[in-house]
Amino acid sequence: LTAILLDVFGNILVLAICRKSDRIKLDKTSIIIIRNLSVADIGYAIYMAAVLVNILVGEDLFDKRWCAVLLYTGYCFVSADVYLLCFLNINKLATLKSPLRAKFRSAVYGRIIVIVI
């Protein structure tokens, strides 16, 4: 339970810091990816809270349809986390390889990556 609360609080803090992106020395693409990664983490923490409540109660609180929806959304959040981390690392590698090109990369590039995921 503590890990879930820390996850939600920490990711809300990351979202608040990313909102003031002029204080962060990152390119716009990285900020967009980090912001969406935080949202996916919050979604997964909410999924884990529902699973934890189900385990603590000791019986299924959700019917089969809600259980399937819960399982599917958890899978989507985990997949989004993994893909966003991969794209963030690829973006950092591209920034290290050609820093001048990364400086001129716009926020549209980051939004396209997020839409693809």
Backbone torsions as a table, in degrees:
resi	resn	phi	psi	omega
1	LEU	NA	-39.4	178.7
2	THR	-64.4	-40.5	179.5
3	ALA	-63.5	-37.9	179.4
4	ILE	-66.0	-44.8	179.2
5	LEU	-64.7	-41.5	177.5
6	LEU	-65.4	-36.8	178.4
7	ASP	-62.6	-48.7	-179.2
8	VAL	-64.8	-46.5	-179.3
9	PHE	-63.1	-44.6	-179.5
10	GLY	-63.5	-40.8	-179.5
11	ASN	-73.4	-31.4	173.4
12	ILE	-66.3	-37.2	175.8
13	LEU	-64.0	-41.6	177.3
14	VAL	-62.3	-42.0	178.1
15	LEU	-62.9	-39.7	179.2
16	ALA	-66.5	-39.0	179.1
17	ILE	-69.8	-40.0	178.9
18	CYS	-66.2	-24.9	177.9
19	ARG	-64.1	-33.9	176.4
20	LYS	-98.7	62.5	-171.7
21	SER	-69.5	-11.1	178.1
22	ASP	-71.6	-18.4	178.1
23	ARG	-85.5	-14.0	-178.7
24	ILE	-99.8	134.8	-179.3
25	LYS	-91.5	55.6	177.3
26	LEU	-122.4	157.2	176.4
27	ASP	-74.1	161.4	-176.2
28	LYS	-61.6	-35.3	-179.7
29	THR	-62.4	-44.9	179.2
30	SER	-63.9	-39.4	-179.6
31	ILE	-64.7	-40.9	178.9
32	ILE	-65.7	-42.0	179.1
33	ILE	-65.8	-43.1	179.2
34	ILE	-64.0	-40.1	178.4
35	ARG	-61.8	-45.6	179.7
36	ASN	-70.3	-31.4	174.9
37	LEU	-63.9	-38.3	177.5
38	SER	-65.3	-41.1	178.4
39	VAL	-64.1	-41.9	178.0
40	ALA	-64.6	-37.7	177.2
41	ASP	-65.2	-41.1	177.7
42	ILE	-63.4	-42.5	177.6
43	GLY	-61.1	-40.8	178.7
44	TYR	-69.2	-35.2	177.0
45	ALA	-64.5	-38.7	176.6
46	ILE	-65.5	-40.7	175.4
47	TYR	-59.6	-45.5	-179.7
48	MET	-66.3	-32.8	176.5
49	ALA	-64.5	-40.8	177.9
50	ALA	-65.2	-40.5	178.0
51	VAL	-65.9	-40.4	179.7
52	LEU	-63.6	-42.4	177.5
53	VAL	-61.8	-41.8	178.2
54	ASN	-60.9	-40.4	179.9
55	ILE	-70.6	-42.5	-178.4
56	LEU	-66.5	-36.6	179.0
57	VAL	-70.8	-33.6	177.1
58	GLY	90.4	3.5	176.7
59	GLU	-145.5	165.4	-178.6
60	ASP	-75.3	117.6	177.3
61	LEU	-86.2	-17.8	-176.2
62	PHE	-109.7	145.6	174.5
63	ASP	-77.1	-179.8	-172.6
64	LYS	-63.3	-36.6	180.0
65	ARG	-66.3	-46.5	179.9
66	TRP	-66.6	-34.6	177.6
67	CYS	-64.1	-41.1	178.2
68	ALA	-66.1	-41.3	177.9
69	VAL	-63.9	-43.1	179.4
70	LEU	-62.4	-44.3	179.2
71	LEU	-63.8	-42.6	-179.8
72	TYR	-64.9	-43.7	-179.8
73	THR	-67.4	-37.2	175.8
74	GLY	-61.5	-42.9	178.0
75	TYR	-63.0	-40.6	179.4
76	CYS	-64.7	-42.7	-179.9
77	PHE	-65.6	-41.4	179.1
78	VAL	-65.6	-42.7	178.5
79	SER	-62.2	-43.3	178.5
80	ALA	-62.4	-40.6	177.2
81	ASP	-58.5	-48.3	-177.5
82	VAL	-64.4	-47.3	-178.3
83	TYR	-65.5	-40.3	179.3
84	LEU	-66.1	-38.1	175.5
85	LEU	-63.9	-40.2	177.5
86	CYS	-62.5	-46.6	179.9
87	PHE	-66.3	-33.8	177.4
88	LEU	-64.8	-42.2	177.8
89	ASN	-67.1	-38.9	176.8
90	ILE	-64.6	-40.5	178.7
91	ASN	-64.1	-41.0	178.1
92	LYS	-66.1	-38.4	177.0
93	LEU	-63.7	-42.5	177.8
94	ALA	-64.8	-34.9	177.8
95	THR	-67.3	-40.5	178.5
96	LEU	-69.9	-33.9	-178.2
97	LYS	-72.1	-44.2	179.7
98	SER	-138.3	87.6	-174.9
99	PRO	-66.3	-30.6	-179.8
100	LEU	-70.1	-39.3	178.5
101	ARG	-67.4	-36.3	179.7
102	ALA	-66.9	-30.4	179.8
103	LYS	-64.6	-32.4	-177.3
104	PHE	-96.3	-0.9	177.2
105	ARG	-69.6	132.6	-173.6
106	SER	-92.0	173.9	177.7
107	ALA	-70.0	-19.9	178.8
108	VAL	-62.2	-37.0	177.9
109	TYR	-59.3	-44.0	178.0
110	GLY	-65.6	-39.1	178.7
111	ARG	-67.1	-35.8	177.5
112	ILE	-64.2	-41.2	178.3
113	ILE	-61.4	-45.2	-178.1
114	VAL	-66.6	-37.8	178.6
115	ILE	-66.5	-37.5	179.0
116	VAL	-63.2	-39.8	179.8
117	ILE	-70.9	NA	NA
